[in-house]
Amino acid sequence: MELIKHLPFLFLLTLLSYHAKLVLGERSSYIVHMDKTLMPKIFPTHIHWYSFTINSLKLMTMNSFDDHRKPLRLLYTYDNAFHGFSARSVTVDTTHKFEFLSLNPYTGLWPASEYGKDVIVGVIDTGVWPESHSYNDDGMKEIPSRWKRACEAGQDFNSSMCNKKLIGVRYFNKGVIAANPNVIISMNSGRDTEGHGTHTSSTAAGNCVGGASFFGYASGTARGIAPRAHVAMYKVIWDERSYASDVLAGIDQAVADGVDVISISMGFNDVELYEDPIAIASFGAMEKGVLVSWSA
């Protein structure tokens, strides 16, 4: 599929975002999935390409005045079951994801993929805050015809809040209610009350937002890795607790709705992989042609 050319970087996004402990200078290993077909012709082999990427980042760290920024180290290159490499780095490098991936707005993967155009990213999470500027649909193309177009209304959430960027919102809490018949759902809609779903979905596919800053510092343009991709949110995590039955329902519906990518930034403890319903559902989604990015 042509779509696969720009999907590996959405997969990489989850690997980098949710397993880097936010401790200054702490080193960890990162797996980078590359598309060999996009290797610049200047490199004779993919190994030269990967080594050049690592060496360029080494120069950045050597020129830094921060003592904690130790040079990156290439661990493995992969070329059969998986294309890419693994490297030893620190959180400081990987938080600058665009530079880390050598994404350039003028050449390479970003413009070649039209920044995720026509890709639908389904996010299984805590919901979404639709008023965020990351979900404005300025510059967005029409919604793909394969999309089932579902934007469920609920508490403090109107179906009109969806647009060409945030194209779908659904919520699932029957598991919560079944386990706690007297429970009162604090926000019975797809609206995010925790912030995690808004964070993950905008990091993956948030639109370009100019003038972003941290209380006036580090001002610039905020954007997701695929700013022209469409977002569909499936709220399955609640303040009142979360259940695998609701998560599974969200994944199942996302596949039925026609997403291209499913992003799941959560996990269930003490469950063997072959008994984990979420893992099994993810495999089923993959068989349907949907890429699943799931935090380990």
KEKE-3310 file (N, C-alpha, C; in steps of 0.2 Angstrom, whole numbers, plus 5000, padded with zeros to 4 digits):
npx = (5004:5002:5001:5009:5021:5023:5018:5027:5033:5024:5022:5035:5033:5026:5034:5044:5038:5032:5039:5051:5058:5056:5068:5082:5095:5095:5099:5093:5087:5082:5072:5071:5061:5063:5060:5066:5065:5065:5078:5091:5099:5113:5118:5127:5122:5110:5115:5125:5117:5110:5120:5125:5115:5115:5129:5127:5119:5128:5137:5129:5128:5141:5144:5136:5133:5129:5133:5127:5123:5127:5136:5126:5124:5125:5117:5111:5108:5095:5088:5080:5068:5064:5066:5078:5085:5093:5097:5107:5102:5098:5084:5084:5088:5078:5066:5066:5058:5056:5069:5077:5072:5076:5067:5061:5053:5053:5060:5061:5053:5042:5036:5034:5025:5015:5012:5005:4993:4976:4977:4970:4970:4966:4963:4965:4960:4959:4949:4945:4949:4941:4942:4955:4968:4975:4966:4960:4954:4961:4968:4966:4961:4947:4937:4941:4932:4929:4927:4917:4910:4906:4901:4899:4887:4887:4888:4893:4898:4896:4890:4893:4906:4915:4926:4935:4948:4947:4938:4930:4922:4920:4913:4915:4908:4902:4907:4912:4901:4894:4902:4901:4886:4880:4887:4891:4895:4907:4910:4901:4904:4914:4923:4938:4944:4956:4967:4977:4973:4971:4984:4991:4985:4986:5000:5003:4995:4992:4986:4995:5000:5003:5013:5015:5020:5029:5023:5028:5041:5052:5045:5036:5031:5019:5016:5009:5017:5011:5003:4993:4985:4970:4960:4953:4944:4943:4935:4940:4945:4942:4938:4932:4937:4945:4941:4945:4935:4929:4940:4943:4931:4932:4943:4938:4928:4935:4942:4931:4926:4935:4948:4966:4977:4979:4982:4987:4990:4993:4993:4990:4993:5001:4996:4997:5004:4997:4985:4980:4967:4967:4980:4977:4966:4973:4981:4972:4967:4978:4978:4967:4973:4976:4987:4994:4999:5006:5010:5023)
npy = (4994:5011:5020:5015:5020:5031:5028:5021:5031:5036:5025:5025:5036:5033:5024:5033:5043:5038:5030:5036:5040:5055:5060:5070:5068:5054:5039:5029:5015:5016:5011:5013:5014:5013:5018:5010:5013:5026:5031:5042:5045:5047:5039:5023:5011:5006:5005:5015:5026:5026:5027:5039:5047:5045:5050:5063:5068:5065:5075:5086:5084:5085:5098:5104:5114:5107:5096:5084:5078:5066:5057:5049:5031:5019:5004:4992:4987:4984:4973:4964:4956:4968:4985:4997:5004:5003:5013:5021:5033:5049:5057:5070:5072:5064:5071:5081:5078:5080:5085:5074:5064:5069:5076:5086:5101:5104:5095:5077:5064:5070:5081:5072:5063:5072:5076:5067:5067:5061:5051:5042:5043:5033:5035:5028:5031:5044:5053:5069:5086:5097:5110:5114:5121:5113:5105:5112:5114:5121:5121:5108:5093:5086:5074:5057:5046:5033:5034:5032:5042:5047:5056:5057:5064:5071:5074:5090:5091:5093:5086:5095:5099:5092:5091:5094:5090:5084:5071:5062:5056:5045:5036:5024:5015:5005:4994:5000:5004:4992:4985:4994:4997:5008:5019:5036:5044:5055:5064:5061:5058:5061:5070:5075:5074:5072:5075:5067:5060:5070:5075:5064:5062:5075:5075:5065:5069:5082:5098:5112:5125:5141:5152:5146:5142:5140:5147:5159:5156:5147:5149:5146:5135:5123:5106:5091:5075:5070:5082:5084:5073:5065:5064:5053:5050:5038:5036:5028:5027:5031:5043:5036:5023:5010:4998:4982:4978:4989:4995:4986:4987:4999:4998:4988:4996:5006:5000:4995:5008:5013:5017:5020:5019:5014:5021:5017:5021:5014:5000:4983:4976:4960:4951:4938:4939:4931:4929:4941:4952:4964:4964:4953:4958:4969:4962:4956:4968:4972:4962:4966:4976:4987:4998:4996:5005:5002:5005:4997)
npz = (5000:4996:5007:5017:5016:5023:5036:5045:5053:5061:5069:5075:5083:5094:5101:5104:5112:5124:5132:5136:5150:5159:5164:5167:5156:5157:5150:5136:5126:5109:5096:5079:5065:5048:5031:5018:5005:5004:5005:5003:4987:4988:4997:4998:5004:5015:5028:5028:5027:5040:5048:5045:5050:5063:5066:5063:5073:5083:5081:5084:5098:5103:5100:5110:5125:5135:5148:5150:5138:5131:5117:5104:5102:5090:5090:5083:5066:5055:5043:5037:5044:5048:5045:5049:5063:5079:5093:5106:5117:5124:5133:5130:5117:5110:5112:5103:5091:5077:5072:5076:5068:5056:5049:5036:5031:5017:5009:5006:5017:5023:5014:5004:5008:5009:5022:5029:5022:5019:5028:5041:5058:5071:5088:5103:5119:5132:5127:5120:5118:5110:5107:5106:5097:5090:5083:5073:5057:5046:5030:5028:5019:5010:5019:5019:5008:5013:5026:5040:5046:5061:5074:5090:5100:5117:5135:5137:5124:5107:5092:5081:5084:5078:5063:5048:5052:5066:5064:5069:5084:5097:5111:5124:5138:5144:5150:5162:5168:5170:5179:5190:5194:5200:5197:5193:5179:5177:5166:5153:5139:5124:5128:5134:5150:5157:5149:5143:5131:5122:5122:5116:5104:5097:5097:5088:5076:5076:5070:5062:5073:5075:5085:5097:5114:5129:5142:5136:5133:5122:5109:5094:5081:5084:5080:5075:5071:5059:5052:5042:5043:5047:5062:5073:5088:5101:5115:5129:5142:5158:5171:5181:5181:5171:5158:5150:5142:5137:5130:5120:5113:5108:5099:5090:5084:5079:5068:5061:5057:5048:5050:5047:5055:5071:5087:5102:5118:5131:5143:5149:5164:5170:5161:5150:5133:5123:5129:5131:5127:5120:5114:5105:5098:5092:5083:5075:5069:5062:5052:5045:5038:5045:5053:5069:5083:5098:5114:5123)
capx = (5000:5006:5000:5014:5027:5023:5016:5032:5035:5018:5024:5040:5031:5024:5040:5048:5035:5029:5044:5057:5057:5058:5073:5087:5101:5094:5100:5089:5088:5077:5071:5069:5059:5064:5058:5072:5064:5066:5085:5094:5104:5120:5121:5127:5118:5105:5119:5128:5112:5108:5126:5126:5110:5118:5134:5125:5117:5134:5140:5125:5129:5148:5144:5132:5136:5126:5137:5123:5121:5132:5135:5122:5128:5122:5117:5110:5105:5090:5087:5076:5061:5062:5070:5079:5091:5092:5102:5107:5102:5095:5078:5084:5088:5072:5060:5066:5057:5057:5076:5079:5070:5078:5061:5062:5047:5054:5062:5061:5047:5036:5032:5033:5018:5010:5011:5000:4986:4971:4978:4965:4973:4961:4967:4961:4963:4954:4945:4949:4947:4940:4943:4962:4969:4978:4961:4957:4955:4964:4972:4964:4958:4941:4937:4941:4925:4929:4926:4910:4907:4903:4904:4894:4886:4886:4889:4897:4901:4891:4893:4896:4913:4920:4927:4939:4953:4944:4933:4926:4923:4915:4915:4913:4909:4897:4911:4913:4894:4892:4905:4899:4880:4878:4892:4889:4900:4908:4910:4898:4905:4920:4927:4944:4945:4962:4972:4981:4970:4972:4991:4993:4982:4989:5007:5003:4992:4989:4988:5000:4998:5008:5013:5014:5026:5028:5023:5032:5047:5053:5040:5037:5025:5017:5013:5010:5021:5007:4999:4988:4981:4963:4960:4947:4945:4939:4937:4938:4948:4937:4940:4929:4941:4944:4940:4947:4930:4928:4945:4942:4925:4935:4947:4934:4924:4940:4943:4925:4925:4939:4955:4972:4982:4977:4987:4985:4996:4991:4994:4987:4998:5000:4992:5001:5002:4992:4979:4978:4962:4970:4985:4973:4962:4978:4983:4966:4967:4983:4975:4963:4977:4977:4993:4993:5005:5004:5015:5024)
capy = (5000:5018:5023:5012:5024:5036:5025:5019:5036:5036:5019:5027:5042:5030:5022:5038:5047:5036:5026:5040:5043:5062:5062:5074:5064:5047:5036:5023:5012:5017:5007:5018:5010:5017:5016:5010:5015:5033:5032:5047:5041:5048:5033:5017:5006:5008:5006:5021:5031:5026:5029:5046:5050:5045:5054:5070:5069:5066:5082:5091:5084:5087:5105:5107:5116:5103:5090:5078:5076:5061:5056:5043:5026:5014:4997:4987:4989:4979:4973:4958:4956:4975:4990:5002:5003:5004:5018:5023:5040:5052:5060:5077:5071:5062:5076:5085:5073:5082:5085:5067:5060:5073:5078:5093:5103:5105:5089:5070:5061:5075:5083:5066:5060:5077:5077:5062:5068:5056:5046:5043:5040:5032:5036:5024:5035:5047:5058:5074:5093:5099:5117:5115:5124:5107:5102:5116:5111:5125:5118:5100:5091:5083:5068:5052:5044:5027:5036:5031:5049:5046:5061:5056:5070:5069:5079:5096:5089:5093:5083:5100:5100:5088:5095:5090:5087:5079:5069:5057:5055:5040:5034:5017:5015:5000:4990:5003:5004:4985:4984:4998:4999:5015:5024:5042:5046:5063:5067:5056:5060:5060:5076:5073:5077:5071:5078:5062:5059:5077:5075:5059:5063:5080:5074:5061:5072:5089:5103:5117:5130:5146:5156:5141:5143:5138:5154:5164:5153:5143:5151:5143:5132:5117:5102:5084:5071:5070:5087:5084:5067:5066:5061:5050:5048:5033:5037:5021:5027:5036:5045:5031:5017:5008:4990:4980:4977:4995:4996:4981:4990:5005:4995:4985:5001:5010:4996:4996:5015:5014:5020:5017:5018:5014:5022:5015:5022:5011:4993:4980:4972:4953:4947:4935:4941:4927:4930:4948:4953:4970:4961:4949:4963:4972:4957:4956:4974:4971:4957:4970:4981:4993:4998:4997:5007:5001:5006:4991)
capz = (5000:4996:5013:5021:5015:5029:5042:5050:5058:5067:5074:5079:5087:5101:5104:5107:5116:5130:5135:5138:5156:5159:5169:5163:5155:5157:5143:5135:5119:5104:5089:5074:5059:5042:5025:5014:4998:5004:5006:4998:4982:4990:5001:4994:5007:5021:5034:5028:5029:5047:5052:5044:5054:5070:5066:5063:5080:5088:5081:5088:5105:5104:5100:5115:5131:5141:5149:5151:5132:5129:5110:5103:5100:5086:5092:5078:5060:5053:5035:5035:5047:5050:5042:5053:5067:5086:5095:5113:5117:5130:5132:5127:5109:5107:5113:5097:5086:5070:5071:5077:5062:5050:5045:5033:5027:5010:5005:5010:5019:5025:5008:4999:5010:5010:5029:5031:5019:5018:5033:5047:5064:5077:5095:5109:5124:5137:5124:5116:5120:5103:5106:5105:5090:5086:5079:5068:5050:5041:5026:5028:5013:5012:5023:5014:5007:5016:5033:5042:5049:5067:5079:5095:5105:5124:5140:5135:5118:5102:5086:5077:5086:5073:5057:5043:5056:5071:5060:5073:5091:5100:5118:5127:5145:5146:5155:5168:5171:5171:5185:5195:5192:5203:5196:5190:5175:5178:5159:5149:5132:5121:5130:5138:5157:5160:5145:5140:5124:5118:5121:5112:5097:5094:5095:5082:5070:5077:5064:5064:5077:5076:5091:5103:5118:5136:5146:5133:5131:5116:5105:5088:5078:5086:5075:5075:5066:5053:5053:5038:5044:5051:5069:5076:5095:5104:5123:5133:5148:5162:5178:5186:5180:5164:5158:5144:5137:5133:5126:5115:5109:5104:5094:5086:5081:5074:5062:5057:5054:5042:5051:5044:5060:5078:5092:5109:5123:5137:5143:5155:5168:5172:5156:5145:5127:5120:5133:5131:5122:5117:5109:5100:5093:5088:5078:5070:5065:5057:5047:5041:5035:5050:5057:5076:5087:5105:5119:5126)
cpx = (5004:5006:5006:5020:5028:5021:5021:5034:5030:5020:5030:5038:5029:5030:5044:5045:5033:5033:5050:5055:5060:5062:5079:5093:5101:5095:5095:5090:5082:5077:5068:5067:5059:5061:5063:5071:5065:5073:5088:5099:5111:5123:5121:5123:5114:5110:5123:5123:5110:5114:5127:5121:5113:5124:5133:5123:5123:5137:5136:5127:5136:5148:5139:5136:5134:5130:5133:5122:5127:5131:5130:5127:5123:5123:5117:5108:5101:5088:5082:5069:5059:5067:5071:5085:5089:5098:5101:5107:5099:5089:5078:5084:5081:5066:5060:5065:5058:5065:5079:5078:5072:5072:5062:5056:5047:5056:5061:5054:5041:5033:5030:5026:5013:5008:5006:4993:4983:4972:4973:4968:4968:4965:4962:4964:4957:4949:4949:4945:4947:4942:4950:4963:4973:4973:4958:4959:4957:4968:4971:4960:4951:4942:4937:4934:4924:4927:4918:4906:4903:4906:4898:4893:4885:4887:4894:4901:4895:4894:4896:4903:4918:4920:4932:4946:4951:4938:4928:4927:4918:4917:4911:4914:4904:4901:4911:4906:4892:4896:4903:4892:4877:4883:4889:4895:4901:4908:4908:4898:4912:4925:4932:4944:4952:4968:4976:4979:4972:4979:4993:4991:4985:4996:5007:5001:4989:4991:4993:4997:5003:5008:5013:5021:5024:5029:5028:5039:5047:5047:5041:5030:5024:5014:5014:5015:5018:5002:4993:4984:4975:4964:4953:4948:4940:4940:4935:4941:4944:4940:4938:4933:4941:4944:4942:4941:4928:4934:4945:4936:4928:4939:4943:4930:4929:4941:4937:4924:4929:4946:4960:4977:4978:4982:4984:4991:4994:4993:4991:4992:4996:4996:4997:4999:4997:4986:4976:4973:4964:4975:4982:4970:4967:4980:4978:4965:4972:4981:4971:4966:4978:4983:4992:4999:5003:5010:5016:5023)
cpy = (5006:5021:5021:5016:5029:5034:5024:5025:5038:5031:5022:5032:5039:5028:5027:5042:5045:5031:5029:5043:5050:5063:5064:5069:5057:5044:5030:5021:5014:5014:5012:5014:5015:5014:5016:5013:5023:5035:5037:5043:5042:5043:5027:5011:5009:5009:5012:5027:5031:5029:5037:5050:5050:5050:5061:5072:5069:5072:5087:5090:5086:5095:5108:5109:5112:5097:5084:5075:5072:5059:5049:5038:5021:5007:4992:4991:4983:4979:4968:4958:4963:4979:4995:5001:5005:5008:5019:5030:5043:5056:5066:5077:5069:5066:5080:5081:5074:5082:5078:5063:5063:5074:5085:5095:5104:5099:5082:5068:5065:5077:5078:5063:5065:5078:5073:5063:5061:5050:5047:5039:5039:5031:5033:5027:5038:5052:5063:5081:5096:5106:5119:5117:5118:5104:5106:5113:5115:5121:5110:5099:5088:5076:5062:5048:5037:5028:5035:5037:5048:5051:5061:5062:5067:5075:5084:5094:5088:5090:5088:5102:5096:5092:5091:5087:5082:5077:5064:5056:5050:5038:5028:5017:5009:4995:4993:5003:4997:4983:4988:5001:5006:5020:5030:5044:5053:5067:5062:5058:5059:5065:5073:5077:5076:5074:5073:5061:5065:5077:5071:5060:5069:5079:5070:5065:5079:5094:5108:5123:5135:5150:5152:5143:5140:5144:5159:5162:5148:5143:5148:5140:5125:5113:5095:5081:5071:5075:5087:5077:5069:5062:5059:5048:5043:5033:5031:5021:5033:5037:5039:5024:5015:5000:4988:4979:4983:4997:4992:4984:4995:5003:4992:4990:5005:5006:4996:5003:5016:5018:5017:5016:5018:5015:5021:5016:5020:5003:4990:4975:4965:4949:4944:4938:4937:4926:4937:4950:4959:4968:4957:4953:4967:4968:4957:4962:4974:4967:4961:4976:4988:4993:5000:4999:5007:5001:4999:4991)
cpz = (5000:5003:5018:5021:5021:5035:5047:5055:5063:5072:5078:5084:5094:5104:5107:5113:5123:5134:5137:5145:5157:5165:5165:5162:5155:5150:5142:5128:5115:5098:5084:5067:5053:5036:5020:5007:4998:5005:5001:4993:4984:4994:4998:4997:5013:5027:5034:5029:5036:5051:5051:5049:5061:5071:5066:5069:5085:5087:5085:5096:5107:5104:5106:5121:5137:5142:5149:5144:5129:5121:5110:5101:5096:5088:5087:5071:5058:5046:5033:5037:5048:5047:5047:5057:5075:5089:5103:5113:5124:5128:5128:5119:5106:5108:5107:5091:5079:5068:5071:5071:5056:5046:5042:5029:5020:5006:5010:5012:5020:5019:5004:5001:5011:5017:5032:5028:5018:5023:5038:5053:5069:5083:5100:5115:5129:5134:5121:5118:5113:5102:5105:5098:5086:5081:5074:5061:5044:5037:5025:5022:5015:5015:5018:5014:5011:5023:5034:5045:5055:5072:5085:5100:5112:5128:5138:5128:5112:5096:5081:5079:5082:5067:5053:5046:5061:5067:5063:5080:5094:5107:5120:5134:5148:5151:5162:5172:5173:5178:5191:5193:5195:5202:5192:5186:5175:5171:5154:5142:5130:5123:5135:5145:5160:5156:5141:5132:5120:5117:5115:5104:5093:5093:5089:5076:5071:5071:5067:5068:5078:5083:5097:5107:5125:5140:5143:5130:5125:5111:5098:5085:5081:5081:5077:5070:5059:5053:5048:5038:5048:5057:5071:5083:5097:5112:5126:5140:5152:5169:5183:5185:5173:5164:5151:5139:5133:5128:5119:5110:5105:5098:5088:5081:5076:5068:5058:5053:5048:5043:5048:5049:5067:5083:5099:5114:5130:5137:5149:5158:5169:5168:5151:5138:5123:5123:5133:5125:5117:5111:5103:5095:5089:5082:5073:5066:5060:5051:5042:5037:5039:5054:5065:5080:5094:5109:5123:5134)
residu = (MET:GLU:LEU:ILE:LYS:HIS:LEU:PRO:PHE:LEU:PHE:LEU:LEU:THR:LEU:LEU:SER:TYR:HIS:ALA:LYS:LEU:VAL:LEU:GLY:GLU:ARG:SER:SER:TYR:ILE:VAL:HIS:MET:ASP:LYS:THR:LEU:MET:PRO:LYS:ILE:PHE:PRO:THR:HIS:ILE:HIS:TRP:TYR:SER:PHE:THR:ILE:ASN:SER:LEU:LYS:LEU:MET:THR:MET:ASN:SER:PHE:ASP:ASP:HIS:ARG:LYS:PRO:LEU:ARG:LEU:LEU:TYR:THR:TYR:ASP:ASN:ALA:PHE:HIS:GLY:PHE:SER:ALA:ARG:SER:VAL:THR:VAL:ASP:THR:THR:HIS:LYS:PHE:GLU:PHE:LEU:SER:LEU:ASN:PRO:TYR:THR:GLY:LEU:TRP:PRO:ALA:SER:GLU:TYR:GLY:LYS:ASP:VAL:ILE:VAL:GLY:VAL:ILE:ASP:THR:GLY:VAL:TRP:PRO:GLU:SER:HIS:SER:TYR:ASN:ASP:ASP:GLY:MET:LYS:GLU:ILE:PRO:SER:ARG:TRP:LYS:ARG:ALA:CYS:GLU:ALA:GLY:GLN:ASP:PHE:ASN:SER:SER:MET:CYS:ASN:LYS:LYS:LEU:ILE:GLY:VAL:ARG:TYR:PHE:ASN:LYS:GLY:VAL:ILE:ALA:ALA:ASN:PRO:ASN:VAL:ILE:ILE:SER:MET:ASN:SER:GLY:ARG:ASP:THR:GLU:GLY:HIS:GLY:THR:HIS:THR:SER:SER:THR:ALA:ALA:GLY:ASN:CYS:VAL:GLY:GLY:ALA:SER:PHE:PHE:GLY:TYR:ALA:SER:GLY:THR:ALA:ARG:GLY:ILE:ALA:PRO:ARG:ALA:HIS:VAL:ALA:MET:TYR:LYS:VAL:ILE:TRP:ASP:GLU:ARG:SER:TYR:ALA:SER:ASP:VAL:LEU:ALA:GLY:ILE:ASP:GLN:ALA:VAL:ALA:ASP:GLY:VAL:ASP:VAL:ILE:SER:ILE:SER:MET:GLY:PHE:ASN:ASP:VAL:GLU:LEU:TYR:GLU:ASP:PRO:ILE:ALA:ILE:ALA:SER:PHE:GLY:ALA:MET:GLU:LYS:GLY:VAL:LEU:VAL:SER:TRP:SER:ALA)
# end
